[in-house]
Amino acid sequence: MDRNIVVTGATSGLGLALVERLIEGKYHPVLTGRNRDKVTRLAAELGVPGYQLDVADAGSIQRVSAQIMDDLGPVDGLINNAGIWLEGDFDTYSAEDIQRVIDTNATGTILTTHAFLPAMLARGSGTIINTVSTGALYCRKLISVYAASKWAIRGFTGCMEVECAPKGVRVMGFYPGKIATSMYNTAGVARDLDVAMSPQQGAGMVVTMLQDESMVWSQVSGRAITDYL
């Protein structure tokens, strides 16, 4: 599978597991993330190209996407995985918290897609997979802004699916339940992750979606069976 696959948010958790799984599948993953030192170290360790990319920064997206295509040639796949968590009563959020979540989870996914999609459409082939969330499939308290960002991407992904499939490009959404990553801890939220799926399990589902190019896997969701206990 001699294909370049760009992964955002790839320096930890699901993103890093995706890069490792793509290597196993004989793809050519391109590791991206906000932290330059982590990107440099992990790219060297894994033997893959690495680029500092902040999906909350439109200028960064434009510059880095162009650099990736200049350096590596056609990008056959994009996995929009970068995302951050926000939890708590809505009235306790700062305006900066709200903007950061929307910029990263929603606008970042849309603008990164916008950067790589035209070349895919011109070739008549390509795959874009957006990591959404089960938080875009239901409503519950304390995650209003996070859910808003993911519901936005649910709508965006669905519209892109039907717009791009006739042109040869698959756009699909992966809707995971709890995954044992540092996302909650980074947001200062306690979670029992013993019941969660592993990043490797989530990565396996995404790579399965990527591999079968005759299928559009619409709204694929999954969670560890222990998460139901």
C-alpha positions, 0 to 999 in steps of 0.5 A: 500500500504505497500511499501517503497518509497524513495523520493530525494529532499524531504525537500520542494516543490514537494518532500515534497508534494510527501511525504505527498501524499504518506502518504495519499496513505498508502505508507511508504515514506522515506524522503531524502535531503541534509540539515540534520536539515530539514530532521530531523525536517520534518521526525519527524513532518511527522512520516517517516524515514529521511536520509541526502542524497546529490545526487551530492555526489557519496559516499553519495548515496552509503552509504545512499542507503545501510543504507536505505535498511539495516534499512527498508528492500526492497525499492519498489519505488524510486522517483528521484526528487532532482534537481536545476535550472540554468538560464542565458547566457551560457558564464556567467556560472562558471565551478562550476555552470555547474558541480553542475547542471550536478552532481545534476540533471543528474549524481545524478539521474543515480547513485541513480537509480544505487544504488536501481535498482539491488535489484528491478531487483532481486525481479522482481518488483519495480518502479522508477520515474524520475522528468524530466522537460518540459525543456527536451521536447523543446529548448529555450535560457538561460537554456542550462545547465539545459536543458542539464541535463534534456535531459540527464535524458530523454534519460536515463529514456527512455532507462531504461524503455525498458531495465527494463520493461521486468524484472518487473521494471517500470522506468518512467519520469514525465515532469512537467511545472512550479511548485510553489516551491522555486527552482527559488528563490534559484537560484536567478531567478524571476518567476511569480508562480501565474500561476504555478501548485501547488506542491500538483497537481504535487504530485498527478500526480506522485502518480497516475503513481505509483499506477497503476502497470499494466501500464508504464506511459511514458513521462507524462507531465502536467502544470496548465491551468493558465500557458497557459494564 
